[in-house]
């Protein structure tokens, strides 16, 4: 998963979700959506957002 060009770290050192088979894709995407809506990924999204914003600071 990414925020702009920066990967979002889901767990320590991991920024991807392995689905296994195509049959699990919809359920996995729904679970990720639910985690986003309930705020479970807010800290990770904020960290990625800060990294993106840091790239735009004036020098």
mmCIF file of the N, C-alpha and C atoms, coordinates in Angstrom:
data_MODEL
# 
_entry.id   MODEL 
# 
loop_
_atom_site.group_PDB 
_atom_site.id 
_atom_site.type_symbol 
_atom_site.label_atom_id 
_atom_site.label_alt_id 
_atom_site.label_comp_id 
_atom_site.label_asym_id 
_atom_site.label_entity_id 
_atom_site.label_seq_id 
_atom_site.pdbx_PDB_ins_code 
_atom_site.Cartn_x 
_atom_site.Cartn_y 
_atom_site.Cartn_z 
_atom_site.occupancy 
_atom_site.B_iso_or_equiv 
_atom_site.pdbx_formal_charge 
_atom_site.auth_seq_id 
_atom_site.auth_comp_id 
_atom_site.auth_asym_id 
_atom_site.auth_atom_id 
_atom_site.pdbx_PDB_model_num 
ATOM 1   N N  . UNK A 1 1  ? 0.845   -1.168  0.000  1.00 0.00 ? 1  UNK A N  1 
ATOM 2   C CA . UNK A 1 1  ? 0.000   0.000   0.000  1.00 0.00 ? 1  UNK A CA 1 
ATOM 3   C C  . UNK A 1 1  ? 0.890   1.231   0.000  1.00 0.00 ? 1  UNK A C  1 
ATOM 4   N N  . UNK A 1 2  ? 0.393   2.287   -0.612 1.00 0.00 ? 2  UNK A N  1 
ATOM 5   C CA . UNK A 1 2  ? 1.183   3.503   -0.735 1.00 0.00 ? 2  UNK A CA 1 
ATOM 6   C C  . UNK A 1 2  ? 0.343   4.737   -0.419 1.00 0.00 ? 2  UNK A C  1 
ATOM 7   N N  . UNK A 1 3  ? 1.024   5.767   0.051  1.00 0.00 ? 3  UNK A N  1 
ATOM 8   C CA . UNK A 1 3  ? 0.455   7.096   0.200  1.00 0.00 ? 3  UNK A CA 1 
ATOM 9   C C  . UNK A 1 3  ? 1.283   7.971   -0.720 1.00 0.00 ? 3  UNK A C  1 
ATOM 10  N N  . UNK A 1 4  ? 0.738   8.354   -1.843 1.00 0.00 ? 4  UNK A N  1 
ATOM 11  C CA . UNK A 1 4  ? 1.529   9.052   -2.853 1.00 0.00 ? 4  UNK A CA 1 
ATOM 12  C C  . UNK A 1 4  ? 2.616   8.119   -3.356 1.00 0.00 ? 4  UNK A C  1 
ATOM 13  N N  . UNK A 1 5  ? 3.851   8.546   -3.227 1.00 0.00 ? 5  UNK A N  1 
ATOM 14  C CA . UNK A 1 5  ? 4.960   7.703   -3.660 1.00 0.00 ? 5  UNK A CA 1 
ATOM 15  C C  . UNK A 1 5  ? 5.586   6.931   -2.510 1.00 0.00 ? 5  UNK A C  1 
ATOM 16  N N  . UNK A 1 6  ? 5.095   7.135   -1.296 1.00 0.00 ? 6  UNK A N  1 
ATOM 17  C CA . UNK A 1 6  ? 5.682   6.503   -0.111 1.00 0.00 ? 6  UNK A CA 1 
ATOM 18  C C  . UNK A 1 6  ? 4.885   5.259   0.303  1.00 0.00 ? 6  UNK A C  1 
ATOM 19  N N  . UNK A 1 7  ? 5.577   4.169   0.584  1.00 0.00 ? 7  UNK A N  1 
ATOM 20  C CA . UNK A 1 7  ? 4.881   2.975   1.065  1.00 0.00 ? 7  UNK A CA 1 
ATOM 21  C C  . UNK A 1 7  ? 4.365   3.180   2.488  1.00 0.00 ? 7  UNK A C  1 
ATOM 22  N N  . UNK A 1 8  ? 3.223   2.586   2.783  1.00 0.00 ? 8  UNK A N  1 
ATOM 23  C CA . UNK A 1 8  ? 2.663   2.615   4.134  1.00 0.00 ? 8  UNK A CA 1 
ATOM 24  C C  . UNK A 1 8  ? 3.067   1.313   4.808  1.00 0.00 ? 8  UNK A C  1 
ATOM 25  N N  . UNK A 1 9  ? 3.714   1.427   5.952  1.00 0.00 ? 9  UNK A N  1 
ATOM 26  C CA . UNK A 1 9  ? 4.161   0.254   6.683  1.00 0.00 ? 9  UNK A CA 1 
ATOM 27  C C  . UNK A 1 9  ? 2.983   -0.303  7.494  1.00 0.00 ? 9  UNK A C  1 
ATOM 28  N N  . UNK A 1 10 ? 2.475   -1.451  7.088  1.00 0.00 ? 10 UNK A N  1 
ATOM 29  C CA . UNK A 1 10 ? 1.326   -2.073  7.748  1.00 0.00 ? 10 UNK A CA 1 
ATOM 30  C C  . UNK A 1 10 ? 1.743   -2.683  9.073  1.00 0.00 ? 10 UNK A C  1 
ATOM 31  N N  . UNK A 1 11 ? 2.849   -3.397  9.063  1.00 0.00 ? 11 UNK A N  1 
ATOM 32  C CA . UNK A 1 11 ? 3.458   -3.958  10.262 1.00 0.00 ? 11 UNK A CA 1 
ATOM 33  C C  . UNK A 1 11 ? 4.945   -3.650  10.178 1.00 0.00 ? 11 UNK A C  1 
ATOM 34  N N  . UNK A 1 12 ? 5.659   -3.792  11.269 1.00 0.00 ? 12 UNK A N  1 
ATOM 35  C CA . UNK A 1 12 ? 7.079   -3.451  11.300 1.00 0.00 ? 12 UNK A CA 1 
ATOM 36  C C  . UNK A 1 12 ? 7.831   -4.109  10.145 1.00 0.00 ? 12 UNK A C  1 
ATOM 37  N N  . UNK A 1 13 ? 8.340   -3.278  9.235  1.00 0.00 ? 13 UNK A N  1 
ATOM 38  C CA . UNK A 1 13 ? 9.112   -3.763  8.104  1.00 0.00 ? 13 UNK A CA 1 
ATOM 39  C C  . UNK A 1 13 ? 8.305   -4.361  6.965  1.00 0.00 ? 13 UNK A C  1 
ATOM 40  N N  . UNK A 1 14 ? 6.979   -4.244  7.020  1.00 0.00 ? 14 UNK A N  1 
ATOM 41  C CA . UNK A 1 14 ? 6.127   -4.833  5.984  1.00 0.00 ? 14 UNK A CA 1 
ATOM 42  C C  . UNK A 1 14 ? 5.185   -3.772  5.418  1.00 0.00 ? 14 UNK A C  1 
ATOM 43  N N  . UNK A 1 15 ? 5.179   -3.644  4.090  1.00 0.00 ? 15 UNK A N  1 
ATOM 44  C CA . UNK A 1 15 ? 4.318   -2.643  3.462  1.00 0.00 ? 15 UNK A CA 1 
ATOM 45  C C  . UNK A 1 15 ? 3.435   -3.240  2.377  1.00 0.00 ? 15 UNK A C  1 
ATOM 46  N N  . UNK A 1 16 ? 3.172   -4.536  2.478  1.00 0.00 ? 16 UNK A N  1 
ATOM 47  C CA . UNK A 1 16 ? 2.310   -5.201  1.495  1.00 0.00 ? 16 UNK A CA 1 
ATOM 48  C C  . UNK A 1 16 ? 1.396   -6.188  2.218  1.00 0.00 ? 16 UNK A C  1 
ATOM 49  N N  . UNK A 1 17 ? 0.341   -6.543  1.545  1.00 0.00 ? 17 UNK A N  1 
ATOM 50  C CA . UNK A 1 17 ? -0.603  -7.525  2.078  1.00 0.00 ? 17 UNK A CA 1 
ATOM 51  C C  . UNK A 1 17 ? -0.674  -8.674  1.090  1.00 0.00 ? 17 UNK A C  1 
ATOM 52  N N  . UNK A 1 18 ? -0.362  -9.863  1.555  1.00 0.00 ? 18 UNK A N  1 
ATOM 53  C CA . UNK A 1 18 ? -0.446  -11.044 0.693  1.00 0.00 ? 18 UNK A CA 1 
ATOM 54  C C  . UNK A 1 18 ? -1.863  -11.594 0.771  1.00 0.00 ? 18 UNK A C  1 
ATOM 55  N N  . UNK A 1 19 ? -2.492  -11.697 -0.374 1.00 0.00 ? 19 UNK A N  1 
ATOM 56  C CA . UNK A 1 19 ? -3.879  -12.133 -0.444 1.00 0.00 ? 19 UNK A CA 1 
ATOM 57  C C  . UNK A 1 19 ? -3.979  -13.658 -0.527 1.00 0.00 ? 19 UNK A C  1 
ATOM 58  N N  . UNK A 1 20 ? -3.040  -14.282 -1.175 1.00 0.00 ? 20 UNK A N  1 
ATOM 59  C CA . UNK A 1 20 ? -3.066  -15.735 -1.330 1.00 0.00 ? 20 UNK A CA 1 
ATOM 60  C C  . UNK A 1 20 ? -3.655  -16.116 -2.671 1.00 0.00 ? 20 UNK A C  1 
ATOM 61  N N  . UNK A 1 21 ? -4.962  -16.004 -2.801 1.00 0.00 ? 21 UNK A N  1 
ATOM 62  C CA . UNK A 1 21 ? -5.593  -16.313 -4.075 1.00 0.00 ? 21 UNK A CA 1 
ATOM 63  C C  . UNK A 1 21 ? -6.555  -15.188 -4.443 1.00 0.00 ? 21 UNK A C  1 
ATOM 64  N N  . UNK A 1 22 ? -6.899  -15.130 -5.689 1.00 0.00 ? 22 UNK A N  1 
ATOM 65  C CA . UNK A 1 22 ? -7.799  -14.091 -6.186 1.00 0.00 ? 22 UNK A CA 1 
ATOM 66  C C  . UNK A 1 22 ? -9.158  -14.156 -5.491 1.00 0.00 ? 22 UNK A C  1 
ATOM 67  N N  . UNK A 1 23 ? -9.531  -15.324 -5.014 1.00 0.00 ? 23 UNK A N  1 
ATOM 68  C CA . UNK A 1 23 ? -10.811 -15.475 -4.313 1.00 0.00 ? 23 UNK A CA 1 
ATOM 69  C C  . UNK A 1 23 ? -10.847 -14.678 -3.012 1.00 0.00 ? 23 UNK A C  1 
ATOM 70  N N  . UNK A 1 24 ? -9.687  -14.395 -2.428 1.00 0.00 ? 24 UNK A N  1 
ATOM 71  C CA . UNK A 1 24 ? -9.609  -13.666 -1.156 1.00 0.00 ? 24 UNK A CA 1 
ATOM 72  C C  . UNK A 1 24 ? -9.468  -12.162 -1.343 1.00 0.00 ? 24 UNK A C  1 
ATOM 73  N N  . UNK A 1 25 ? -9.329  -11.703 -2.573 1.00 0.00 ? 25 UNK A N  1 
ATOM 74  C CA . UNK A 1 25 ? -9.037  -10.301 -2.831 1.00 0.00 ? 25 UNK A CA 1 
ATOM 75  C C  . UNK A 1 25 ? -10.121 -9.360  -2.313 1.00 0.00 ? 25 UNK A C  1 
ATOM 76  N N  . UNK A 1 26 ? -11.363 -9.609  -2.625 1.00 0.00 ? 26 UNK A N  1 
ATOM 77  C CA . UNK A 1 26 ? -12.448 -8.713  -2.217 1.00 0.00 ? 26 UNK A CA 1 
ATOM 78  C C  . UNK A 1 26 ? -12.551 -8.644  -0.703 1.00 0.00 ? 26 UNK A C  1 
ATOM 79  N N  . UNK A 1 27 ? -12.488 -9.790  -0.030 1.00 0.00 ? 27 UNK A N  1 
ATOM 80  C CA . UNK A 1 27 ? -12.564 -9.798  1.432  1.00 0.00 ? 27 UNK A CA 1 
ATOM 81  C C  . UNK A 1 27 ? -11.396 -9.032  2.045  1.00 0.00 ? 27 UNK A C  1 
ATOM 82  N N  . UNK A 1 28 ? -10.212 -9.175  1.462  1.00 0.00 ? 28 UNK A N  1 
ATOM 83  C CA . UNK A 1 28 ? -9.033  -8.466  1.962  1.00 0.00 ? 28 UNK A CA 1 
ATOM 84  C C  . UNK A 1 28 ? -9.185  -6.969  1.772  1.00 0.00 ? 28 UNK A C  1 
ATOM 85  N N  . UNK A 1 29 ? -9.639  -6.543  0.607  1.00 0.00 ? 29 UNK A N  1 
ATOM 86  C CA . UNK A 1 29 ? -9.848  -5.116  0.363  1.00 0.00 ? 29 UNK A CA 1 
ATOM 87  C C  . UNK A 1 29 ? -10.911 -4.539  1.285  1.00 0.00 ? 29 UNK A C  1 
ATOM 88  N N  . UNK A 1 30 ? -11.945 -5.290  1.552  1.00 0.00 ? 30 UNK A N  1 
ATOM 89  C CA . UNK A 1 30 ? -12.977 -4.833  2.494  1.00 0.00 ? 30 UNK A CA 1 
ATOM 90  C C  . UNK A 1 30 ? -12.412 -4.699  3.900  1.00 0.00 ? 30 UNK A C  1 
ATOM 91  N N  . UNK A 1 31 ? -11.545 -5.620  4.300  1.00 0.00 ? 31 UNK A N  1 
ATOM 92  C CA . UNK A 1 31 ? -10.916 -5.554  5.625  1.00 0.00 ? 31 UNK A CA 1 
ATOM 93  C C  . UNK A 1 31 ? -10.003 -4.337  5.725  1.00 0.00 ? 31 UNK A C  1 
ATOM 94  N N  . UNK A 1 32 ? -9.256  -4.047  4.661  1.00 0.00 ? 32 UNK A N  1 
ATOM 95  C CA . UNK A 1 32 ? -8.396  -2.860  4.653  1.00 0.00 ? 32 UNK A CA 1 
ATOM 96  C C  . UNK A 1 32 ? -9.247  -1.601  4.713  1.00 0.00 ? 32 UNK A C  1 
ATOM 97  N N  . UNK A 1 33 ? -10.310 -1.565  3.963  1.00 0.00 ? 33 UNK A N  1 
ATOM 98  C CA . UNK A 1 33 ? -11.219 -0.405  3.982  1.00 0.00 ? 33 UNK A CA 1 
ATOM 99  C C  . UNK A 1 33 ? -11.775 -0.184  5.381  1.00 0.00 ? 33 UNK A C  1 
ATOM 100 N N  . UNK A 1 34 ? -12.197 -1.249  6.029  1.00 0.00 ? 34 UNK A N  1 
ATOM 101 C CA . UNK A 1 34 ? -12.738 -1.153  7.387  1.00 0.00 ? 34 UNK A CA 1 
ATOM 102 C C  . UNK A 1 34 ? -11.676 -0.640  8.358  1.00 0.00 ? 34 UNK A C  1 
ATOM 103 N N  . UNK A 1 35 ? -10.444 -1.117  8.216  1.00 0.00 ? 35 UNK A N  1 
ATOM 104 C CA . UNK A 1 35 ? -9.355  -0.659  9.081  1.00 0.00 ? 35 UNK A CA 1 
ATOM 105 C C  . UNK A 1 35 ? -9.100  0.835   8.878  1.00 0.00 ? 35 UNK A C  1 
ATOM 106 N N  . UNK A 1 36 ? -9.190  1.297   7.649  1.00 0.00 ? 36 UNK A N  1 
ATOM 107 C CA . UNK A 1 36 ? -9.004  2.725   7.375  1.00 0.00 ? 36 UNK A CA 1 
ATOM 108 C C  . UNK A 1 36 ? -10.137 3.539   7.980  1.00 0.00 ? 36 UNK A C  1 
ATOM 109 N N  . UNK A 1 37 ? -11.364 3.085   7.794  1.00 0.00 ? 37 UNK A N  1 
ATOM 110 C CA . UNK A 1 37 ? -12.527 3.820   8.305  1.00 0.00 ? 37 UNK A CA 1 
ATOM 111 C C  . UNK A 1 37 ? -12.566 3.883   9.823  1.00 0.00 ? 37 UNK A C  1 
ATOM 112 N N  . UNK A 1 38 ? -12.066 2.846   10.486 1.00 0.00 ? 38 UNK A N  1 
ATOM 113 C CA . UNK A 1 38 ? -12.076 2.834   11.952 1.00 0.00 ? 38 UNK A CA 1 
ATOM 114 C C  . UNK A 1 38 ? -10.833 3.480   12.554 1.00 0.00 ? 38 UNK A C  1 
ATOM 115 N N  . UNK A 1 39 ? -9.921  3.943   11.690 1.00 0.00 ? 39 UNK A N  1 
ATOM 116 C CA . UNK A 1 39 ? -8.756  4.661   12.183 1.00 0.00 ? 39 UNK A CA 1 
ATOM 117 C C  . UNK A 1 39 ? -7.573  3.795   12.559 1.00 0.00 ? 39 UNK A C  1 
ATOM 118 N N  . UNK A 1 40 ? -7.623  2.515   12.249 1.00 0.00 ? 40 UNK A N  1 
ATOM 119 C CA . UNK A 1 40 ? -6.545  1.609   12.623 1.00 0.00 ? 40 UNK A CA 1 
ATOM 120 C C  . UNK A 1 40 ? -5.240  1.911   11.897 1.00 0.00 ? 40 UNK A C  1 
ATOM 121 N N  . UNK A 1 41 ? -5.306  2.575   10.769 1.00 0.00 ? 41 UNK A N  1 
ATOM 122 C CA . UNK A 1 41 ? -4.107  2.875   9.992  1.00 0.00 ? 41 UNK A CA 1 
ATOM 123 C C  . UNK A 1 41 ? -3.737  4.358   10.040 1.00 0.00 ? 41 UNK A C  1 
ATOM 124 N N  . UNK A 1 42 ? -4.374  5.122   10.920 1.00 0.00 ? 42 UNK A N  1 
ATOM 125 C CA . UNK A 1 42 ? -4.115  6.562   10.978 1.00 0.00 ? 42 UNK A CA 1 
ATOM 126 C C  . UNK A 1 42 ? -2.648  6.886   11.239 1.00 0.00 ? 42 UNK A C  1 
ATOM 127 N N  . UNK A 1 43 ? -2.017  6.195   12.153 1.00 0.00 ? 43 UNK A N  1 
ATOM 128 C CA . UNK A 1 43 ? -0.614  6.481   12.483 1.00 0.00 ? 43 UNK A CA 1 
ATOM 129 C C  . UNK A 1 43 ? 0.287   6.192   11.290 1.00 0.00 ? 43 UNK A C  1 
ATOM 130 N N  . UNK A 1 44 ? 0.035   5.096   10.591 1.00 0.00 ? 44 UNK A N  1 
ATOM 131 C CA . UNK A 1 44 ? 0.851   4.742   9.436  1.00 0.00 ? 44 UNK A CA 1 
ATOM 132 C C  . UNK A 1 44 ? 0.641   5.738   8.294  1.00 0.00 ? 44 UNK A C  1 
ATOM 133 N N  . UNK A 1 45 ? -0.600  6.152   8.076  1.00 0.00 ? 45 UNK A N  1 
ATOM 134 C CA . UNK A 1 45 ? -0.897  7.110   7.018  1.00 0.00 ? 45 UNK A CA 1 
ATOM 135 C C  . UNK A 1 45 ? -0.272  8.467   7.357  1.00 0.00 ? 45 UNK A C  1 
ATOM 136 N N  . UNK A 1 46 ? -0.336  8.867   8.605  1.00 0.00 ? 46 UNK A N  1 
ATOM 137 C CA . UNK A 1 46 ? 0.265   10.133  9.026  1.00 0.00 ? 46 UNK A CA 1 
ATOM 138 C C  . UNK A 1 46 ? 1.776   10.117  8.838  1.00 0.00 ? 46 UNK A C  1 
ATOM 139 N N  . UNK A 1 47 ? 2.420   9.009   9.133  1.00 0.00 ? 47 UNK A N  1 
ATOM 140 C CA . UNK A 1 47 ? 3.870   8.897   8.940  1.00 0.00 ? 47 UNK A CA 1 
ATOM 141 C C  . UNK A 1 47 ? 4.222   9.018   7.466  1.00 0.00 ? 47 UNK A C  1 
ATOM 142 N N  . UNK A 1 48 ? 3.479   8.349   6.614  1.00 0.00 ? 48 UNK A N  1 
ATOM 143 C CA . UNK A 1 48 ? 3.736   8.431   5.175  1.00 0.00 ? 48 UNK A CA 1 
ATOM 144 C C  . UNK A 1 48 ? 3.443   9.838   4.660  1.00 0.00 ? 48 UNK A C  1 
ATOM 145 N N  . UNK A 1 49 ? 2.410   10.465  5.173  1.00 0.00 ? 49 UNK A N  1 
ATOM 146 C CA . UNK A 1 49 ? 2.057   11.825  4.787  1.00 0.00 ? 49 UNK A CA 1 
ATOM 147 C C  . UNK A 1 49 ? 3.176   12.790  5.155  1.00 0.00 ? 49 UNK A C  1 
ATOM 148 N N  . UNK A 1 50 ? 3.732   12.633  6.342  1.00 0.00 ? 50 UNK A N  1 
ATOM 149 C CA . UNK A 1 50 ? 4.839   13.488  6.774  1.00 0.00 ? 50 UNK A CA 1 
ATOM 150 C C  . UNK A 1 50 ? 6.046   13.324  5.880  1.00 0.00 ? 50 UNK A C  1 
ATOM 151 N N  . UNK A 1 51 ? 6.320   12.100  5.462  1.00 0.00 ? 51 UNK A N  1 
ATOM 152 C CA . UNK A 1 51 ? 7.454   11.851  4.580  1.00 0.00 ? 51 UNK A CA 1 
ATOM 153 C C  . UNK A 1 51 ? 7.230   12.507  3.218  1.00 0.00 ? 51 UNK A C  1 
ATOM 154 N N  . UNK A 1 52 ? 6.009   12.481  2.726  1.00 0.00 ? 52 UNK A N  1 
ATOM 155 C CA . UNK A 1 52 ? 5.705   13.124  1.438  1.00 0.00 ? 52 UNK A CA 1 
ATOM 156 C C  . UNK A 1 52 ? 5.839   14.635  1.577  1.00 0.00 ? 52 UNK A C  1 
ATOM 157 N N  . UNK A 1 53 ? 5.286   15.200  2.654  1.00 0.00 ? 53 UNK A N  1 
ATOM 158 C CA . UNK A 1 53 ? 5.361   16.653  2.871  1.00 0.00 ? 53 UNK A CA 1 
ATOM 159 C C  . UNK A 1 53 ? 6.796   17.124  3.030  1.00 0.00 ? 53 UNK A C  1 
ATOM 160 N N  . UNK A 1 54 ? 7.641   16.313  3.654  1.00 0.00 ? 54 UNK A N  1 
ATOM 161 C CA . UNK A 1 54 ? 9.046   16.696  3.857  1.00 0.00 ? 54 UNK A CA 1 
ATOM 162 C C  . UNK A 1 54 ? 9.759   16.904  2.534  1.00 0.00 ? 54 UNK A C  1 
ATOM 163 N N  . UNK A 1 55 ? 9.323   16.214  1.503  1.00 0.00 ? 55 UNK A N  1 
ATOM 164 C CA . UNK A 1 55 ? 9.924   16.367  0.192  1.00 0.00 ? 55 UNK A CA 1 
ATOM 165 C C  . UNK A 1 55 ? 9.592   17.691  -0.488 1.00 0.00 ? 55 UNK A C  1 
ATOM 166 N N  . UNK A 1 56 ? 8.617   18.419  0.040  1.00 0.00 ? 56 UNK A N  1 
ATOM 167 C CA . UNK A 1 56 ? 8.195   19.690  -0.565 1.00 0.00 ? 56 UNK A CA 1 
ATOM 168 C C  . UNK A 1 56 ? 8.697   20.922  0.190  1.00 0.00 ? 56 UNK A C  1 
ATOM 169 N N  . UNK A 1 57 ? 9.472   20.733  1.242  1.00 0.00 ? 57 UNK A N  1 
ATOM 170 C CA . UNK A 1 57 ? 9.952   21.877  2.027  1.00 0.00 ? 57 UNK A CA 1 
ATOM 171 C C  . UNK A 1 57 ? 10.962  22.683  1.222  1.00 0.00 ? 57 UNK A C  1 
ATOM 172 N N  . UNK A 1 58 ? 10.904  23.992  1.443  1.00 0.00 ? 58 UNK A N  1 
ATOM 173 C CA . UNK A 1 58 ? 11.845  24.893  0.764  1.00 0.00 ? 58 UNK A CA 1 
ATOM 174 C C  . UNK A 1 58 ? 13.240  24.695  1.330  1.00 0.00 ? 58 UNK A C  1 
ATOM 175 N N  . UNK A 1 59 ? 14.201  24.829  0.455  1.00 0.00 ? 59 UNK A N  1 
ATOM 176 C CA . UNK A 1 59 ? 15.604  24.680  0.886  1.00 0.00 ? 59 UNK A CA 1 
ATOM 177 C C  . UNK A 1 59 ? 16.286  26.005  0.975  1.00 0.00 ? 59 UNK A C  1 
# 
